[in-house]
Amino acid sequence: MSEIPGDLKFLKSHEWARAEDDGLVRVGISEHAQEQLGDLVYVELPEVGASVVAGAGTAVVESVKAASDIYSPISGEVVEINELLGDKPETINEDAYGDGWMFLVRPSDRAELDELLDAHDYEALIENEDH
């Protein structure tokens, strides 16, 4: 398993959130999630301007194995999507915590980040899943 960045927060459903310096929150799926999904072939992202709700389905990824809903770890407004994923969904497989991010949210309540798992707790979660 790759190193989980310490600045990320996680939903139990394997989405990550990174609080950016400008107050926005970047969202993607974990390295573990992309490994479980296999090669991604399609990503459906929310529209810029869409309202998202923490824990609600916001995007969809399709792999050669299955389609999976992606849940937003935080409520707010989508202010940017990763356009690169439209042509290169495999970017998520290659760099889940970097270039493979999915969307950027202007949070309506930053305190929701405190309810998410930290890197240590997330690592324990996936270790328990694997047993």
VOSE-941641 format. One record per residue (C-alpha): residue number from 0; residue in three letters; x, y, z. Coordinates in steps of 0.25 Angstrom, whole numbers, padded with zeros to 4 digits. Example, Ala and Ser with C-alpha at 12.3 -4.5 7.8 and 13.67 -1.06 7.14 Angstrom:
2
<rec><n>0</n><res>ALA</res><X>0049</X><Y>-0018</Y><Z>0031</Z></rec>
<rec><n>1</n><res>SER</res><X>0055</X><Y>-0004</Y><Z>0029</Z></rec>
# end
This chain:
131
<rec><n>0</n><res>MET</res><X>0000</X><Y>0000</Y><Z>0000</Z></rec>
<rec><n>1</n><res>SER</res><X>0005</X><Y>0014</Y><Z>-0003</Z></rec>
<rec><n>2</n><res>GLU</res><X>0007</X><Y>0025</Y><Z>0007</Z></rec>
<rec><n>3</n><res>ILE</res><X>-0005</X><Y>0032</Y><Z>0011</Z></rec>
<rec><n>4</n><res>PRO</res><X>-0003</X><Y>0047</Y><Z>0011</Z></rec>
<rec><n>5</n><res>GLY</res><X>-0005</X><Y>0053</Y><Z>0025</Z></rec>
<rec><n>6</n><res>ASP</res><X>-0012</X><Y>0065</Y><Z>0021</Z></rec>
<rec><n>7</n><res>LEU</res><X>-0024</X><Y>0057</Y><Z>0015</Z></rec>
<rec><n>8</n><res>LYS</res><X>-0037</X><Y>0054</Y><Z>0022</Z></rec>
<rec><n>9</n><res>PHE</res><X>-0045</X><Y>0042</Y><Z>0018</Z></rec>
<rec><n>10</n><res>LEU</res><X>-0060</X><Y>0037</Y><Z>0017</Z></rec>
<rec><n>11</n><res>LYS</res><X>-0061</X><Y>0022</Y><Z>0020</Z></rec>
<rec><n>12</n><res>SER</res><X>-0065</X><Y>0020</Y><Z>0006</Z></rec>
<rec><n>13</n><res>HIS</res><X>-0051</X><Y>0024</Y><Z>0002</Z></rec>
<rec><n>14</n><res>GLU</res><X>-0052</X><Y>0038</Y><Z>-0003</Z></rec>
<rec><n>15</n><res>TRP</res><X>-0042</X><Y>0048</Y><Z>0001</Z></rec>
<rec><n>16</n><res>ALA</res><X>-0043</X><Y>0063</Y><Z>0004</Z></rec>
<rec><n>17</n><res>ARG</res><X>-0031</X><Y>0073</Y><Z>0005</Z></rec>
<rec><n>18</n><res>ALA</res><X>-0033</X><Y>0087</Y><Z>0011</Z></rec>
<rec><n>19</n><res>GLU</res><X>-0026</X><Y>0097</Y><Z>0002</Z></rec>
<rec><n>20</n><res>ASP</res><X>-0019</X><Y>0110</Y><Z>0006</Z></rec>
<rec><n>21</n><res>ASP</res><X>-0030</X><Y>0118</Y><Z>-0001</Z></rec>
<rec><n>22</n><res>GLY</res><X>-0041</X><Y>0111</Y><Z>0008</Z></rec>
<rec><n>23</n><res>LEU</res><X>-0046</X><Y>0102</Y><Z>-0003</Z></rec>
<rec><n>24</n><res>VAL</res><X>-0046</X><Y>0087</Y><Z>-0002</Z></rec>
<rec><n>25</n><res>ARG</res><X>-0041</X><Y>0078</Y><Z>-0012</Z></rec>
<rec><n>26</n><res>VAL</res><X>-0047</X><Y>0064</Y><Z>-0014</Z></rec>
<rec><n>27</n><res>GLY</res><X>-0043</X><Y>0051</Y><Z>-0020</Z></rec>
<rec><n>28</n><res>ILE</res><X>-0043</X><Y>0036</Y><Z>-0017</Z></rec>
<rec><n>29</n><res>SER</res><X>-0032</X><Y>0028</Y><Z>-0009</Z></rec>
<rec><n>30</n><res>GLU</res><X>-0021</X><Y>0020</Y><Z>-0015</Z></rec>
<rec><n>31</n><res>HIS</res><X>-0028</X><Y>0008</Y><Z>-0008</Z></rec>
<rec><n>32</n><res>ALA</res><X>-0041</X><Y>0011</Y><Z>-0015</Z></rec>
<rec><n>33</n><res>GLN</res><X>-0035</X><Y>0012</Y><Z>-0029</Z></rec>
<rec><n>34</n><res>GLU</res><X>-0027</X><Y>-0001</Y><Z>-0027</Z></rec>
<rec><n>35</n><res>GLN</res><X>-0040</X><Y>-0008</Y><Z>-0023</Z></rec>
<rec><n>36</n><res>LEU</res><X>-0047</X><Y>-0002</Y><Z>-0035</Z></rec>
<rec><n>37</n><res>GLY</res><X>-0036</X><Y>-0006</Y><Z>-0045</Z></rec>
<rec><n>38</n><res>ASP</res><X>-0034</X><Y>0002</Y><Z>-0058</Z></rec>
<rec><n>39</n><res>LEU</res><X>-0043</X><Y>0014</Y><Z>-0059</Z></rec>
<rec><n>40</n><res>VAL</res><X>-0050</X><Y>0016</Y><Z>-0073</Z></rec>
<rec><n>41</n><res>TYR</res><X>-0060</X><Y>0027</Y><Z>-0070</Z></rec>
<rec><n>42</n><res>VAL</res><X>-0062</X><Y>0038</Y><Z>-0060</Z></rec>
<rec><n>43</n><res>GLU</res><X>-0075</X><Y>0046</Y><Z>-0058</Z></rec>
<rec><n>44</n><res>LEU</res><X>-0072</X><Y>0059</Y><Z>-0050</Z></rec>
<rec><n>45</n><res>PRO</res><X>-0082</X><Y>0069</Y><Z>-0044</Z></rec>
<rec><n>46</n><res>GLU</res><X>-0085</X><Y>0082</Y><Z>-0051</Z></rec>
<rec><n>47</n><res>VAL</res><X>-0078</X><Y>0095</Y><Z>-0047</Z></rec>
<rec><n>48</n><res>GLY</res><X>-0088</X><Y>0102</Y><Z>-0038</Z></rec>
<rec><n>49</n><res>ALA</res><X>-0095</X><Y>0090</Y><Z>-0033</Z></rec>
<rec><n>50</n><res>SER</res><X>-0098</X><Y>0088</Y><Z>-0019</Z></rec>
<rec><n>51</n><res>VAL</res><X>-0092</X><Y>0076</Y><Z>-0012</Z></rec>
<rec><n>52</n><res>VAL</res><X>-0096</X><Y>0070</Y><Z>0001</Z></rec>
<rec><n>53</n><res>ALA</res><X>-0086</X><Y>0062</Y><Z>0010</Z></rec>
<rec><n>54</n><res>GLY</res><X>-0089</X><Y>0048</Y><Z>0009</Z></rec>
<rec><n>55</n><res>ALA</res><X>-0097</X><Y>0049</Y><Z>-0004</Z></rec>
<rec><n>56</n><res>GLY</res><X>-0094</X><Y>0043</Y><Z>-0017</Z></rec>
<rec><n>57</n><res>THR</res><X>-0087</X><Y>0054</Y><Z>-0025</Z></rec>
<rec><n>58</n><res>ALA</res><X>-0079</X><Y>0047</Y><Z>-0037</Z></rec>
<rec><n>59</n><res>VAL</res><X>-0078</X><Y>0033</Y><Z>-0043</Z></rec>
<rec><n>60</n><res>VAL</res><X>-0066</X><Y>0026</Y><Z>-0047</Z></rec>
<rec><n>61</n><res>GLU</res><X>-0066</X><Y>0014</Y><Z>-0057</Z></rec>
<rec><n>62</n><res>SER</res><X>-0055</X><Y>0003</Y><Z>-0057</Z></rec>
<rec><n>63</n><res>VAL</res><X>-0054</X><Y>-0009</Y><Z>-0065</Z></rec>
<rec><n>64</n><res>LYS</res><X>-0060</X><Y>-0016</Y><Z>-0053</Z></rec>
<rec><n>65</n><res>ALA</res><X>-0072</X><Y>-0007</Y><Z>-0049</Z></rec>
<rec><n>66</n><res>ALA</res><X>-0078</X><Y>0007</Y><Z>-0047</Z></rec>
<rec><n>67</n><res>SER</res><X>-0077</X><Y>0013</Y><Z>-0034</Z></rec>
<rec><n>68</n><res>ASP</res><X>-0083</X><Y>0025</Y><Z>-0028</Z></rec>
<rec><n>69</n><res>ILE</res><X>-0074</X><Y>0036</Y><Z>-0022</Z></rec>
<rec><n>70</n><res>TYR</res><X>-0079</X><Y>0043</Y><Z>-0009</Z></rec>
<rec><n>71</n><res>SER</res><X>-0075</X><Y>0057</Y><Z>-0006</Z></rec>
<rec><n>72</n><res>PRO</res><X>-0068</X><Y>0058</Y><Z>0008</Z></rec>
<rec><n>73</n><res>ILE</res><X>-0072</X><Y>0072</Y><Z>0010</Z></rec>
<rec><n>74</n><res>SER</res><X>-0085</X><Y>0081</Y><Z>0007</Z></rec>
<rec><n>75</n><res>GLY</res><X>-0083</X><Y>0093</Y><Z>-0002</Z></rec>
<rec><n>76</n><res>GLU</res><X>-0083</X><Y>0098</Y><Z>-0016</Z></rec>
<rec><n>77</n><res>VAL</res><X>-0074</X><Y>0091</Y><Z>-0027</Z></rec>
<rec><n>78</n><res>VAL</res><X>-0065</X><Y>0103</Y><Z>-0032</Z></rec>
<rec><n>79</n><res>GLU</res><X>-0056</X><Y>0094</Y><Z>-0041</Z></rec>
<rec><n>80</n><res>ILE</res><X>-0055</X><Y>0080</Y><Z>-0047</Z></rec>
<rec><n>81</n><res>ASN</res><X>-0043</X><Y>0073</Y><Z>-0052</Z></rec>
<rec><n>82</n><res>GLU</res><X>-0045</X><Y>0074</Y><Z>-0067</Z></rec>
<rec><n>83</n><res>LEU</res><X>-0033</X><Y>0065</Y><Z>-0070</Z></rec>
<rec><n>84</n><res>LEU</res><X>-0041</X><Y>0053</Y><Z>-0065</Z></rec>
<rec><n>85</n><res>GLY</res><X>-0051</X><Y>0054</Y><Z>-0077</Z></rec>
<rec><n>86</n><res>ASP</res><X>-0040</X><Y>0050</Y><Z>-0087</Z></rec>
<rec><n>87</n><res>LYS</res><X>-0031</X><Y>0042</Y><Z>-0077</Z></rec>
<rec><n>88</n><res>PRO</res><X>-0039</X><Y>0036</Y><Z>-0066</Z></rec>
<rec><n>89</n><res>GLU</res><X>-0027</X><Y>0027</Y><Z>-0063</Z></rec>
<rec><n>90</n><res>THR</res><X>-0020</X><Y>0039</Y><Z>-0057</Z></rec>
<rec><n>91</n><res>ILE</res><X>-0027</X><Y>0035</Y><Z>-0044</Z></rec>
<rec><n>92</n><res>ASN</res><X>-0021</X><Y>0021</Y><Z>-0045</Z></rec>
<rec><n>93</n><res>GLU</res><X>-0007</X><Y>0027</Y><Z>-0047</Z></rec>
<rec><n>94</n><res>ASP</res><X>-0008</X><Y>0039</Y><Z>-0037</Z></rec>
<rec><n>95</n><res>ALA</res><X>-0020</X><Y>0037</Y><Z>-0028</Z></rec>
<rec><n>96</n><res>TYR</res><X>-0015</X><Y>0048</Y><Z>-0018</Z></rec>
<rec><n>97</n><res>GLY</res><X>-0009</X><Y>0058</Y><Z>-0028</Z></rec>
<rec><n>98</n><res>ASP</res><X>-0013</X><Y>0060</Y><Z>-0042</Z></rec>
<rec><n>99</n><res>GLY</res><X>-0025</X><Y>0050</Y><Z>-0041</Z></rec>
<rec><n>100</n><res>TRP</res><X>-0033</X><Y>0059</Y><Z>-0032</Z></rec>
<rec><n>101</n><res>MET</res><X>-0048</X><Y>0061</Y><Z>-0036</Z></rec>
<rec><n>102</n><res>PHE</res><X>-0054</X><Y>0074</Y><Z>-0032</Z></rec>
<rec><n>103</n><res>LEU</res><X>-0052</X><Y>0086</Y><Z>-0023</Z></rec>
<rec><n>104</n><res>VAL</res><X>-0063</X><Y>0090</Y><Z>-0013</Z></rec>
<rec><n>105</n><res>ARG</res><X>-0065</X><Y>0104</Y><Z>-0006</Z></rec>
<rec><n>106</n><res>PRO</res><X>-0070</X><Y>0098</Y><Z>0007</Z></rec>
<rec><n>107</n><res>SER</res><X>-0082</X><Y>0103</Y><Z>0014</Z></rec>
<rec><n>108</n><res>ASP</res><X>-0077</X><Y>0097</Y><Z>0027</Z></rec>
<rec><n>109</n><res>ARG</res><X>-0063</X><Y>0095</Y><Z>0029</Z></rec>
<rec><n>110</n><res>ALA</res><X>-0065</X><Y>0088</Y><Z>0042</Z></rec>
<rec><n>111</n><res>GLU</res><X>-0070</X><Y>0076</Y><Z>0034</Z></rec>
<rec><n>112</n><res>LEU</res><X>-0056</X><Y>0073</Y><Z>0031</Z></rec>
<rec><n>113</n><res>ASP</res><X>-0054</X><Y>0070</Y><Z>0046</Z></rec>
<rec><n>114</n><res>GLU</res><X>-0064</X><Y>0058</Y><Z>0045</Z></rec>
<rec><n>115</n><res>LEU</res><X>-0055</X><Y>0051</Y><Z>0035</Z></rec>
<rec><n>116</n><res>LEU</res><X>-0045</X><Y>0041</Y><Z>0037</Z></rec>
<rec><n>117</n><res>ASP</res><X>-0030</X><Y>0045</Y><Z>0038</Z></rec>
<rec><n>118</n><res>ALA</res><X>-0020</X><Y>0037</Y><Z>0030</Z></rec>
<rec><n>119</n><res>HIS</res><X>-0016</X><Y>0028</Y><Z>0042</Z></rec>
<rec><n>120</n><res>ASP</res><X>-0031</X><Y>0025</Y><Z>0045</Z></rec>
<rec><n>121</n><res>TYR</res><X>-0033</X><Y>0022</Y><Z>0030</Z></rec>
<rec><n>122</n><res>GLU</res><X>-0021</X><Y>0013</Y><Z>0029</Z></rec>
<rec><n>123</n><res>ALA</res><X>-0027</X><Y>0005</Y><Z>0040</Z></rec>
<rec><n>124</n><res>LEU</res><X>-0040</X><Y>0004</Y><Z>0033</Z></rec>
<rec><n>125</n><res>ILE</res><X>-0034</X><Y>-0001</Y><Z>0020</Z></rec>
<rec><n>126</n><res>GLU</res><X>-0025</X><Y>-0011</Y><Z>0028</Z></rec>
<rec><n>127</n><res>ASN</res><X>-0038</X><Y>-0016</Y><Z>0035</Z></rec>
<rec><n>128</n><res>GLU</res><X>-0045</X><Y>-0017</Y><Z>0021</Z></rec>
<rec><n>129</n><res>ASP</res><X>-0034</X><Y>-0026</Y><Z>0016</Z></rec>
<rec><n>130</n><res>HIS</res><X>-0035</X><Y>-0036</Y><Z>0027</Z></rec>
# end
